[in-house]
Amino acid sequence: MARQVFKYTKNVLKKVTFSFALFKKELDKASEVLLPHEYDELKIWVENYINKHPHLVGVV
């Protein structure tokens, strides 16, 4: 089930890309919900995702 939360979190982050504040808020929520290794994986995904969306630089 936790993997579903991971996928859901990625989908939410993709949908709030337009707003730095919302993206940061959802990322903070993810840190509380995901398992440590999943959050580490999410951080790697976010770092790669930021390359496509430079206005999010500094969110991590």
PDB file with SEQRES, HELIX, SHEET and CRYST1 records, atoms N, CA, C and O in Angstrom:
SEQRES   1 A   60  MET ALA ARG GLN VAL PHE LYS TYR THR LYS ASN VAL LEU          
SEQRES   2 A   60  LYS LYS VAL THR PHE SER PHE ALA LEU PHE LYS LYS GLU          
SEQRES   3 A   60  LEU ASP LYS ALA SER GLU VAL LEU LEU PRO HIS GLU TYR          
SEQRES   4 A   60  ASP GLU LEU LYS ILE TRP VAL GLU ASN TYR ILE ASN LYS          
SEQRES   5 A   60  HIS PRO HIS LEU VAL GLY VAL VAL                              
HELIX    1 AA1 ALA A    2  LYS A   15  1                                  14    
HELIX    2 AA2 PHE A   20  VAL A   33  1                                  14    
HELIX    3 AA3 PRO A   36  LYS A   52  1                                  17    
HELIX    4 AA4 PRO A   54  LEU A   56  5                                   3    
CRYST1    1.000    1.000    1.000  90.00  90.00  90.00 P 1           1          
ATOM      1  N   MET A   1       0.817  -1.191   0.000  1.00  0.00           N  
ATOM      2  CA  MET A   1       0.000   0.000   0.000  1.00  0.00           C  
ATOM      3  C   MET A   1       0.866   1.263   0.000  1.00  0.00           C  
ATOM      4  O   MET A   1       0.497   2.271  -0.602  1.00  0.00           O  
ATOM      5  N   ALA A   2       1.992   1.207   0.661  1.00  0.00           N  
ATOM      6  CA  ALA A   2       2.848   2.388   0.733  1.00  0.00           C  
ATOM      7  C   ALA A   2       3.309   2.812  -0.660  1.00  0.00           C  
ATOM      8  O   ALA A   2       3.500   4.000  -0.920  1.00  0.00           O  
ATOM      9  N   ARG A   3       3.482   1.857  -1.539  1.00  0.00           N  
ATOM     10  CA  ARG A   3       3.907   2.194  -2.897  1.00  0.00           C  
ATOM     11  C   ARG A   3       2.840   3.024  -3.604  1.00  0.00           C  
ATOM     12  O   ARG A   3       3.151   3.883  -4.429  1.00  0.00           O  
ATOM     13  N   GLN A   4       1.594   2.759  -3.275  1.00  0.00           N  
ATOM     14  CA  GLN A   4       0.502   3.544  -3.848  1.00  0.00           C  
ATOM     15  C   GLN A   4       0.594   4.993  -3.379  1.00  0.00           C  
ATOM     16  O   GLN A   4       0.327   5.919  -4.144  1.00  0.00           O  
ATOM     17  N   VAL A   5       0.967   5.177  -2.137  1.00  0.00           N  
ATOM     18  CA  VAL A   5       1.122   6.531  -1.598  1.00  0.00           C  
ATOM     19  C   VAL A   5       2.265   7.239  -2.323  1.00  0.00           C  
ATOM     20  O   VAL A   5       2.175   8.431  -2.616  1.00  0.00           O  
ATOM     21  N   PHE A   6       3.323   6.514  -2.605  1.00  0.00           N  
ATOM     22  CA  PHE A   6       4.459   7.072  -3.337  1.00  0.00           C  
ATOM     23  C   PHE A   6       4.016   7.543  -4.723  1.00  0.00           C  
ATOM     24  O   PHE A   6       4.331   8.662  -5.130  1.00  0.00           O  
ATOM     25  N   LYS A   7       3.296   6.701  -5.436  1.00  0.00           N  
ATOM     26  CA  LYS A   7       2.810   7.057  -6.776  1.00  0.00           C  
ATOM     27  C   LYS A   7       1.830   8.225  -6.707  1.00  0.00           C  
ATOM     28  O   LYS A   7       1.870   9.127  -7.543  1.00  0.00           O  
ATOM     29  N   TYR A   8       0.961   8.202  -5.718  1.00  0.00           N  
ATOM     30  CA  TYR A   8      -0.003   9.287  -5.541  1.00  0.00           C  
ATOM     31  C   TYR A   8       0.725  10.613  -5.291  1.00  0.00           C  
ATOM     32  O   TYR A   8       0.357  11.649  -5.846  1.00  0.00           O  
ATOM     33  N   THR A   9       1.749  10.565  -4.459  1.00  0.00           N  
ATOM     34  CA  THR A   9       2.526  11.764  -4.140  1.00  0.00           C  
ATOM     35  C   THR A   9       3.175  12.340  -5.393  1.00  0.00           C  
ATOM     36  O   THR A   9       3.163  13.554  -5.597  1.00  0.00           O  
ATOM     37  N   LYS A  10       3.742  11.472  -6.233  1.00  0.00           N  
ATOM     38  CA  LYS A  10       4.345  11.946  -7.478  1.00  0.00           C  
ATOM     39  C   LYS A  10       3.298  12.599  -8.375  1.00  0.00           C  
ATOM     40  O   LYS A  10       3.565  13.630  -8.991  1.00  0.00           O  
ATOM     41  N   ASN A  11       2.118  12.011  -8.450  1.00  0.00           N  
ATOM     42  CA  ASN A  11       1.046  12.592  -9.266  1.00  0.00           C  
ATOM     43  C   ASN A  11       0.635  13.962  -8.747  1.00  0.00           C  
ATOM     44  O   ASN A  11       0.433  14.893  -9.526  1.00  0.00           O  
ATOM     45  N   VAL A  12       0.513  14.082  -7.436  1.00  0.00           N  
ATOM     46  CA  VAL A  12       0.144  15.369  -6.841  1.00  0.00           C  
ATOM     47  C   VAL A  12       1.225  16.407  -7.137  1.00  0.00           C  
ATOM     48  O   VAL A  12       0.914  17.540  -7.504  1.00  0.00           O  
ATOM     49  N   LEU A  13       2.480  16.026  -6.980  1.00  0.00           N  
ATOM     50  CA  LEU A  13       3.573  16.961  -7.246  1.00  0.00           C  
ATOM     51  C   LEU A  13       3.560  17.428  -8.702  1.00  0.00           C  
ATOM     52  O   LEU A  13       3.820  18.598  -8.985  1.00  0.00           O  
ATOM     53  N   LYS A  14       3.261  16.519  -9.613  1.00  0.00           N  
ATOM     54  CA  LYS A  14       3.178  16.903 -11.028  1.00  0.00           C  
ATOM     55  C   LYS A  14       2.064  17.920 -11.254  1.00  0.00           C  
ATOM     56  O   LYS A  14       2.198  18.819 -12.084  1.00  0.00           O  
ATOM     57  N   LYS A  15       0.970  17.779 -10.518  1.00  0.00           N  
ATOM     58  CA  LYS A  15      -0.179  18.668 -10.707  1.00  0.00           C  
ATOM     59  C   LYS A  15       0.027  20.053 -10.097  1.00  0.00           C  
ATOM     60  O   LYS A  15      -0.614  21.014 -10.521  1.00  0.00           O  
ATOM     61  N   VAL A  16       0.906  20.167  -9.117  1.00  0.00           N  
ATOM     62  CA  VAL A  16       1.125  21.471  -8.472  1.00  0.00           C  
ATOM     63  C   VAL A  16       2.446  22.112  -8.907  1.00  0.00           C  
ATOM     64  O   VAL A  16       2.964  22.998  -8.228  1.00  0.00           O  
ATOM     65  N   THR A  17       2.975  21.666 -10.020  1.00  0.00           N  
ATOM     66  CA  THR A  17       4.233  22.198 -10.542  1.00  0.00           C  
ATOM     67  C   THR A  17       4.174  23.703 -10.765  1.00  0.00           C  
ATOM     68  O   THR A  17       5.196  24.383 -10.675  1.00  0.00           O  
ATOM     69  N   PHE A  18       3.012  24.220 -11.048  1.00  0.00           N  
ATOM     70  CA  PHE A  18       2.855  25.645 -11.354  1.00  0.00           C  
ATOM     71  C   PHE A  18       3.172  26.547 -10.167  1.00  0.00           C  
ATOM     72  O   PHE A  18       3.425  27.738 -10.348  1.00  0.00           O  
ATOM     73  N   SER A  19       3.162  25.988  -8.939  1.00  0.00           N  
ATOM     74  CA  SER A  19       3.343  26.812  -7.746  1.00  0.00           C  
ATOM     75  C   SER A  19       4.475  26.272  -6.872  1.00  0.00           C  
ATOM     76  O   SER A  19       4.419  25.142  -6.387  1.00  0.00           O  
ATOM     77  N   PHE A  20       5.496  27.096  -6.683  1.00  0.00           N  
ATOM     78  CA  PHE A  20       6.612  26.712  -5.818  1.00  0.00           C  
ATOM     79  C   PHE A  20       6.112  26.389  -4.412  1.00  0.00           C  
ATOM     80  O   PHE A  20       6.517  25.384  -3.826  1.00  0.00           O  
ATOM     81  N   ALA A  21       5.234  27.236  -3.868  1.00  0.00           N  
ATOM     82  CA  ALA A  21       4.750  27.068  -2.491  1.00  0.00           C  
ATOM     83  C   ALA A  21       3.961  25.773  -2.331  1.00  0.00           C  
ATOM     84  O   ALA A  21       4.157  25.045  -1.357  1.00  0.00           O  
ATOM     85  N   LEU A  22       3.076  25.482  -3.272  1.00  0.00           N  
ATOM     86  CA  LEU A  22       2.294  24.246  -3.187  1.00  0.00           C  
ATOM     87  C   LEU A  22       3.184  23.021  -3.349  1.00  0.00           C  
ATOM     88  O   LEU A  22       3.008  22.019  -2.655  1.00  0.00           O  
ATOM     89  N   PHE A  23       4.134  23.106  -4.265  1.00  0.00           N  
ATOM     90  CA  PHE A  23       5.059  21.998  -4.482  1.00  0.00           C  
ATOM     91  C   PHE A  23       5.821  21.707  -3.196  1.00  0.00           C  
ATOM     92  O   PHE A  23       5.953  20.553  -2.789  1.00  0.00           O  
ATOM     93  N   LYS A  24       6.319  22.760  -2.563  1.00  0.00           N  
ATOM     94  CA  LYS A  24       7.063  22.614  -1.303  1.00  0.00           C  
ATOM     95  C   LYS A  24       6.171  22.027  -0.212  1.00  0.00           C  
ATOM     96  O   LYS A  24       6.604  21.159   0.545  1.00  0.00           O  
ATOM     97  N   LYS A  25       4.931  22.497  -0.131  1.00  0.00           N  
ATOM     98  CA  LYS A  25       3.994  22.011   0.881  1.00  0.00           C  
ATOM     99  C   LYS A  25       3.724  20.517   0.696  1.00  0.00           C  
ATOM    100  O   LYS A  25       3.722  19.759   1.667  1.00  0.00           O  
ATOM    101  N   GLU A  26       3.499  20.100  -0.536  1.00  0.00           N  
ATOM    102  CA  GLU A  26       3.239  18.683  -0.808  1.00  0.00           C  
ATOM    103  C   GLU A  26       4.478  17.836  -0.550  1.00  0.00           C  
ATOM    104  O   GLU A  26       4.368  16.698  -0.094  1.00  0.00           O  
ATOM    105  N   LEU A  27       5.639  18.377  -0.834  1.00  0.00           N  
ATOM    106  CA  LEU A  27       6.879  17.656  -0.563  1.00  0.00           C  
ATOM    107  C   LEU A  27       7.083  17.487   0.941  1.00  0.00           C  
ATOM    108  O   LEU A  27       7.548  16.441   1.394  1.00  0.00           O  
ATOM    109  N   ASP A  28       6.737  18.509   1.707  1.00  0.00           N  
ATOM    110  CA  ASP A  28       6.818  18.413   3.166  1.00  0.00           C  
ATOM    111  C   ASP A  28       5.851  17.363   3.701  1.00  0.00           C  
ATOM    112  O   ASP A  28       6.196  16.605   4.607  1.00  0.00           O  
ATOM    113  N   LYS A  29       4.647  17.315   3.148  1.00  0.00           N  
ATOM    114  CA  LYS A  29       3.668  16.295   3.553  1.00  0.00           C  
ATOM    115  C   LYS A  29       4.210  14.900   3.265  1.00  0.00           C  
ATOM    116  O   LYS A  29       4.060  13.982   4.071  1.00  0.00           O  
ATOM    117  N   ALA A  30       4.838  14.758   2.112  1.00  0.00           N  
ATOM    118  CA  ALA A  30       5.379  13.456   1.716  1.00  0.00           C  
ATOM    119  C   ALA A  30       6.427  12.973   2.707  1.00  0.00           C  
ATOM    120  O   ALA A  30       6.527  11.776   2.976  1.00  0.00           O  
ATOM    121  N   SER A  31       7.204  13.896   3.247  1.00  0.00           N  
ATOM    122  CA  SER A  31       8.249  13.503   4.197  1.00  0.00           C  
ATOM    123  C   SER A  31       7.664  12.894   5.465  1.00  0.00           C  
ATOM    124  O   SER A  31       8.325  12.111   6.147  1.00  0.00           O  
ATOM    125  N   GLU A  32       6.428  13.255   5.776  1.00  0.00           N  
ATOM    126  CA  GLU A  32       5.774  12.721   6.972  1.00  0.00           C  
ATOM    127  C   GLU A  32       5.069  11.396   6.708  1.00  0.00           C  
ATOM    128  O   GLU A  32       4.866  10.606   7.630  1.00  0.00           O  
ATOM    129  N   VAL A  33       4.695  11.150   5.457  1.00  0.00           N  
ATOM    130  CA  VAL A  33       3.864   9.992   5.131  1.00  0.00           C  
ATOM    131  C   VAL A  33       4.672   8.817   4.584  1.00  0.00           C  
ATOM    132  O   VAL A  33       4.390   7.661   4.900  1.00  0.00           O  
ATOM    133  N   LEU A  34       5.668   9.116   3.770  1.00  0.00           N  
ATOM    134  CA  LEU A  34       6.417   8.057   3.102  1.00  0.00           C  
ATOM    135  C   LEU A  34       7.442   7.415   4.029  1.00  0.00           C  
ATOM    136  O   LEU A  34       7.897   8.018   5.002  1.00  0.00           O  
ATOM    137  N   LEU A  35       7.789   6.184   3.701  1.00  0.00           N  
ATOM    138  CA  LEU A  35       8.871   5.504   4.401  1.00  0.00           C  
ATOM    139  C   LEU A  35      10.188   6.188   4.032  1.00  0.00           C  
ATOM    140  O   LEU A  35      10.287   6.798   2.967  1.00  0.00           O  
ATOM    141  N   PRO A  36      11.194   6.094   4.894  1.00  0.00           N  
ATOM    142  CA  PRO A  36      12.450   6.808   4.630  1.00  0.00           C  
ATOM    143  C   PRO A  36      13.073   6.494   3.265  1.00  0.00           C  
ATOM    144  O   PRO A  36      13.529   7.403   2.572  1.00  0.00           O  
ATOM    145  N   HIS A  37      13.096   5.223   2.879  1.00  0.00           N  
ATOM    146  CA  HIS A  37      13.702   4.890   1.586  1.00  0.00           C  
ATOM    147  C   HIS A  37      12.851   5.393   0.421  1.00  0.00           C  
ATOM    148  O   HIS A  37      13.386   5.699  -0.645  1.00  0.00           O  
ATOM    149  N   GLU A  38      11.543   5.482   0.611  1.00  0.00           N  
ATOM    150  CA  GLU A  38      10.677   6.025  -0.435  1.00  0.00           C  
ATOM    151  C   GLU A  38      10.877   7.533  -0.559  1.00  0.00           C  
ATOM    152  O   GLU A  38      10.876   8.079  -1.662  1.00  0.00           O  
ATOM    153  N   TYR A  39      11.047   8.191   0.564  1.00  0.00           N  
ATOM    154  CA  TYR A  39      11.279   9.637   0.523  1.00  0.00           C  
ATOM    155  C   TYR A  39      12.612   9.943  -0.153  1.00  0.00           C  
ATOM    156  O   TYR A  39      12.722  10.911  -0.906  1.00  0.00           O  
ATOM    157  N   ASP A  40      13.624   9.118   0.114  1.00  0.00           N  
ATOM    158  CA  ASP A  40      14.913   9.292  -0.559  1.00  0.00           C  
ATOM    159  C   ASP A  40      14.755   9.132  -2.072  1.00  0.00           C  
ATOM    160  O   ASP A  40      15.333   9.889  -2.852  1.00  0.00           O  
ATOM    161  N   GLU A  41      13.967   8.138  -2.471  1.00  0.00           N  
ATOM    162  CA  GLU A  41      13.701   7.919  -3.891  1.00  0.00           C  
ATOM    163  C   GLU A  41      12.940   9.106  -4.487  1.00  0.00           C  
ATOM    164  O   GLU A  41      13.198   9.515  -5.619  1.00  0.00           O  
ATOM    165  N   LEU A  42      12.010   9.647  -3.717  1.00  0.00           N  
ATOM    166  CA  LEU A  42      11.240  10.800  -4.177  1.00  0.00           C  
ATOM    167  C   LEU A  42      12.145  12.021  -4.353  1.00  0.00           C  
ATOM    168  O   LEU A  42      11.976  12.783  -5.305  1.00  0.00           O  
ATOM    169  N   LYS A  43      13.093  12.208  -3.451  1.00  0.00           N  
ATOM    170  CA  LYS A  43      14.019  13.342  -3.572  1.00  0.00           C  
ATOM    171  C   LYS A  43      14.835  13.242  -4.859  1.00  0.00           C  
ATOM    172  O   LYS A  43      15.087  14.249  -5.521  1.00  0.00           O  
ATOM    173  N   ILE A  44      15.242  12.030  -5.206  1.00  0.00           N  
ATOM    174  CA  ILE A  44      15.977  11.826  -6.459  1.00  0.00           C  
ATOM    175  C   ILE A  44      15.081  12.171  -7.642  1.00  0.00           C  
ATOM    176  O   ILE A  44      15.515  12.826  -8.589  1.00  0.00           O  
ATOM    177  N   TRP A  45      13.826  11.724  -7.581  1.00  0.00           N  
ATOM    178  CA  TRP A  45      12.869  12.031  -8.650  1.00  0.00           C  
ATOM    179  C   TRP A  45      12.670  13.545  -8.762  1.00  0.00           C  
ATOM    180  O   TRP A  45      12.645  14.091  -9.865  1.00  0.00           O  
ATOM    181  N   VAL A  46      12.529  14.215  -7.626  1.00  0.00           N  
ATOM    182  CA  VAL A  46      12.312  15.667  -7.619  1.00  0.00           C  
ATOM    183  C   VAL A  46      13.516  16.389  -8.220  1.00  0.00           C  
ATOM    184  O   VAL A  46      13.346  17.323  -9.004  1.00  0.00           O  
ATOM    185  N   GLU A  47      14.712  15.973  -7.868  1.00  0.00           N  
ATOM    186  CA  GLU A  47      15.909  16.615  -8.416  1.00  0.00           C  
ATOM    187  C   GLU A  47      15.936  16.511  -9.939  1.00  0.00           C  
ATOM    188  O   GLU A  47      16.298  17.468 -10.623  1.00  0.00           O  
ATOM    189  N   ASN A  48      15.554  15.356 -10.466  1.00  0.00           N  
ATOM    190  CA  ASN A  48      15.491  15.187 -11.921  1.00  0.00           C  
ATOM    191  C   ASN A  48      14.343  15.992 -12.515  1.00  0.00           C  
ATOM    192  O   ASN A  48      14.476  16.558 -13.601  1.00  0.00           O  
ATOM    193  N   TYR A  49      13.236  16.047 -11.823  1.00  0.00           N  
ATOM    194  CA  TYR A  49      12.048  16.767 -12.294  1.00  0.00           C  
ATOM    195  C   TYR A  49      12.311  18.273 -12.356  1.00  0.00           C  
ATOM    196  O   TYR A  49      11.809  18.959 -13.246  1.00  0.00           O  
ATOM    197  N   ILE A  50      13.086  18.771 -11.425  1.00  0.00           N  
ATOM    198  CA  ILE A  50      13.409  20.200 -11.372  1.00  0.00           C  
ATOM    199  C   ILE A  50      14.183  20.635 -12.617  1.00  0.00           C  
ATOM    200  O   ILE A  50      14.090  21.788 -13.036  1.00  0.00           O  
ATOM    201  N   ASN A  51      14.942  19.717 -13.204  1.00  0.00           N  
ATOM    202  CA  ASN A  51      15.673  20.060 -14.432  1.00  0.00           C  
ATOM    203  C   ASN A  51      14.722  20.507 -15.537  1.00  0.00           C  
ATOM    204  O   ASN A  51      15.085  21.343 -16.364  1.00  0.00           O  
ATOM    205  N   LYS A  52      13.515  19.960 -15.557  1.00  0.00           N  
ATOM    206  CA  LYS A  52      12.518  20.324 -16.568  1.00  0.00           C  
ATOM    207  C   LYS A  52      11.713  21.555 -16.152  1.00  0.00           C  
ATOM    208  O   LYS A  52      11.083  22.202 -16.988  1.00  0.00           O  
ATOM    209  N   HIS A  53      11.737  21.873 -14.863  1.00  0.00           N  
ATOM    210  CA  HIS A  53      10.949  22.980 -14.317  1.00  0.00           C  
ATOM    211  C   HIS A  53      11.848  23.847 -13.431  1.00  0.00           C  
ATOM    212  O   HIS A  53      11.780  23.763 -12.205  1.00  0.00           O  
ATOM    213  N   PRO A  54      12.679  24.670 -14.043  1.00  0.00           N  
ATOM    214  CA  PRO A  54      13.679  25.436 -13.287  1.00  0.00           C  
ATOM    215  C   PRO A  54      13.110  26.403 -12.254  1.00  0.00           C  
ATOM    216  O   PRO A  54      13.837  26.816 -11.351  1.00  0.00           O  
ATOM    217  N   HIS A  55      11.848  26.773 -12.355  1.00  0.00           N  
ATOM    218  CA  HIS A  55      11.276  27.681 -11.351  1.00  0.00           C  
ATOM    219  C   HIS A  55      11.134  27.001  -9.984  1.00  0.00           C  
ATOM    220  O   HIS A  55      10.840  27.661  -8.987  1.00  0.00           O  
ATOM    221  N   LEU A  56      11.344  25.679  -9.944  1.00  0.00           N  
ATOM    222  CA  LEU A  56      11.260  24.937  -8.681  1.00  0.00           C  
ATOM    223  C   LEU A  56      12.622  24.759  -8.007  1.00  0.00           C  
ATOM    224  O   LEU A  56      12.719  24.115  -6.962  1.00  0.00           O  
ATOM    225  N   VAL A  57      13.657  25.321  -8.594  1.00  0.00           N  
ATOM    226  CA  VAL A  57      14.990  25.204  -8.000  1.00  0.00           C  
ATOM    227  C   VAL A  57      14.952  25.781  -6.590  1.00  0.00           C  
ATOM    228  O   VAL A  57      14.430  26.873  -6.366  1.00  0.00           O  
ATOM    229  N   GLY A  58      15.507  25.042  -5.653  1.00  0.00           N  
ATOM    230  CA  GLY A  58      15.539  25.485  -4.265  1.00  0.00           C  
ATOM    231  C   GLY A  58      14.466  24.856  -3.403  1.00  0.00           C  
ATOM    232  O   GLY A  58      14.410  25.107  -2.199  1.00  0.00           O  
ATOM    233  N   VAL A  59      13.615  24.041  -4.002  1.00  0.00           N  
ATOM    234  CA  VAL A  59      12.535  23.425  -3.241  1.00  0.00           C  
ATOM    235  C   VAL A  59      13.051  22.290  -2.351  1.00  0.00           C  
ATOM    236  O   VAL A  59      12.453  21.978  -1.322  1.00  0.00           O  
ATOM    237  N   VAL A  60      14.161  21.679  -2.756  1.00  0.00           N  
ATOM    238  CA  VAL A  60      14.701  20.549  -1.983  1.00  0.00           C  
ATOM    239  C   VAL A  60      15.707  21.067  -0.986  1.00  0.00           C  
ATOM    240  O   VAL A  60      16.286  20.286  -0.231  1.00  0.00           O  
TER     241      VAL A  60                                                      
END                                                                             
